[in-house]
Amino acid sequence: MKAMLLAFEPPEDFALRRADKKTFDAYMGEWFAYSEAMTKAGVIRGGAALKEPETATVVSIENGKRRVEDGPFADAKEQLGGYFILEVANLDEAARWAAQCPAAKSGRVDVRAIPDYGQGE
């Protein structure tokens, strides 16, 4: 089965990405090691880090008209920082990978099953 891990991080973690090179390298080192572990296990199928929430655009339809706003507008302490798509045996295995995610230490990691509607990839 396929599952998506959504890594939510506090604003302070996003700030570490913009810090000096030493801080950035230490912060990202955990992420690179995590990605490498999933690669070696053969479960990762895709994923990416996301730019800071300030770069987001929120699109909605209100009264039949498109509305576009600059972000972020998440009503949460944490903000979406990136995602991984995994191919695993079940949601329990996906949850074990989520528990190892660096975002789980200070934010949270949502685990979502990706349905197969028989349309391929």
C-alpha positions in Angstrom: 0.0 0.0 0.0 1.0 3.6 -0.4 1.0 6.1 2.4 1.9 9.8 2.6 3.7 11.2 5.6 3.0 14.9 6.1 5.7 16.6 8.3 4.4 19.6 10.3 7.0 21.7 12.0 6.9 24.7 14.3 7.9 28.1 12.9 11.2 27.8 14.9 12.2 24.8 12.8 11.6 26.7 9.6 13.9 29.5 11.0 16.7 26.9 11.4 16.6 26.4 7.6 17.5 30.1 7.2 20.2 30.1 9.9 23.9 30.1 9.5 25.5 27.2 7.5 26.5 25.2 10.7 23.0 25.3 12.1 21.4 24.6 8.7 23.8 21.6 8.2 23.0 20.1 11.6 19.2 20.6 11.1 19.1 19.2 7.6 21.5 16.3 8.5 18.7 14.6 10.4 16.4 14.9 7.4 19.0 13.6 5.0 19.7 10.6 7.3 16.0 9.9 7.6 15.5 10.0 3.8 18.5 7.8 3.3 17.2 5.2 5.8 13.9 5.0 3.9 15.8 4.8 0.6 17.9 1.9 2.0 14.7 0.2 3.2 13.2 0.5 -0.2 10.0 2.2 1.0 10.3 5.7 -0.3 8.5 6.5 -3.6 8.8 10.3 -3.5 8.7 13.4 -1.4 10.0 16.9 -1.0 10.7 19.7 1.4 8.5 22.7 1.0 9.5 26.4 1.1 8.5 28.5 4.1 4.7 29.0 4.7 5.1 32.6 3.8 5.5 31.5 0.2 2.2 29.7 0.1 -0.8 30.7 -2.0 -4.3 29.7 -0.9 -6.9 29.2 -3.6 -10.6 28.9 -2.9 -14.0 29.5 -4.6 -16.4 31.9 -2.8 -19.7 32.7 -4.3 -18.6 31.1 -7.6 -15.5 33.3 -7.9 -11.9 32.3 -7.5 -10.1 33.8 -4.5 -6.4 33.8 -4.3 -4.6 34.9 -1.1 -1.0 34.9 0.0 -0.3 32.5 2.9 0.2 31.2 5.5 -3.3 30.7 6.8 -3.0 27.5 8.8 -4.8 27.8 12.1 -2.2 25.6 13.8 1.0 25.8 15.8 2.8 23.7 13.2 3.1 24.3 9.5 3.5 21.8 6.7 7.2 21.5 5.9 7.3 18.6 3.5 6.0 15.2 2.6 7.1 11.7 1.8 5.3 9.0 -0.2 6.0 5.5 0.9 5.2 2.0 -0.3 4.7 -0.1 2.8 2.9 -3.2 3.9 0.3 -1.4 6.1 -0.4 1.7 8.1 1.4 0.4 11.1 4.7 0.3 9.1 4.0 3.8 7.8 3.4 4.9 11.4 6.8 3.4 12.5 8.5 5.5 9.8 6.6 8.6 10.9 7.8 8.1 14.5 11.4 8.3 13.2 10.7 11.6 11.3 12.6 14.6 12.6 9.4 16.6 12.6 7.9 14.2 15.2 10.2 15.6 17.8 8.9 19.2 17.8 5.8 19.0 15.6 3.8 16.2 14.3 3.7 13.8 11.3 0.3 12.9 9.8 0.1 9.4 8.2 -2.5 9.1 5.4 -3.2 6.1 3.2 -3.3 6.8 -0.5 -6.2 5.1 -2.1 -5.8 3.0 -5.2 -8.8 3.7 -7.5 -7.5 1.3 -10.2 -6.2 4.2 -12.3 -2.5 3.4 -12.1 0.1 5.9 -10.9 
